Amino acid sequence: MGIIRSSFSFIVGTVWGIYIAQNYNVPNIKKLADTALFTAKHVEEKYRKPKNKDDD
C-alpha cells in the first residue's frame, strides 16, 4: 500500500495529462520554445552593440 500511496499524485497527474492532451487543443511546447529562442536570438543580434576595434 505504501508504493501506491506515495505515487498516487504522479499517477493521477499522468492520467489527467493524457486526458487533456487527447481531448483539447494543447500547443506543441517544443515548437513554441524553438520559436521563442529564434526570436530572442534575432532581437539580440539586431540590438547588439557593435564591437570596438580598440577592445582587441
C-alpha positions in Angstrom: 0.0 0.0 0.0 3.0 2.3 0.6 4.1 2.5 -3.1 0.5 3.3 -4.3 0.1 6.0 -1.7 3.4 7.6 -2.4 2.9 7.6 -6.2 -0.8 8.5 -6.2 -0.3 12.1 -7.3 2.1 11.1 -10.0 -0.4 8.5 -11.4 -3.3 11.0 -11.2 -1.2 13.7 -12.9 -0.2 11.4 -15.7 -3.7 10.2 -16.4 -5.0 13.8 -16.2 -2.3 15.0 -18.6 -3.2 12.2 -21.1 -6.9 13.1 -20.9 -6.2 16.8 -21.5 -3.8 16.1 -24.4 -6.3 13.9 -26.2 -9.4 16.0 -25.7 -8.2 19.6 -26.0 -6.0 21.5 -28.4 -2.8 21.7 -26.5 0.0 23.7 -28.2 3.3 22.0 -29.1 5.6 23.2 -26.4 8.8 22.2 -28.3 7.7 24.3 -31.3 6.7 27.2 -29.1 10.1 27.1 -27.3 12.0 26.9 -30.6 10.1 30.0 -31.9 10.8 31.9 -28.7 14.5 31.0 -28.9 14.7 32.1 -32.6 13.0 35.4 -31.8 15.3 36.1 -28.8 18.4 35.4 -31.0 17.1 37.7 -33.7 16.4 40.5 -31.3 19.8 40.0 -29.6 21.6 40.2 -32.9 19.7 43.2 -34.1 20.2 45.3 -31.0 23.8 44.2 -30.1 26.3 47.0 -29.7 29.0 47.0 -32.4 32.4 45.7 -31.4 35.0 48.3 -30.8 38.3 47.8 -32.6 40.2 49.1 -29.6 39.0 46.1 -27.4 41.1 43.6 -29.3 
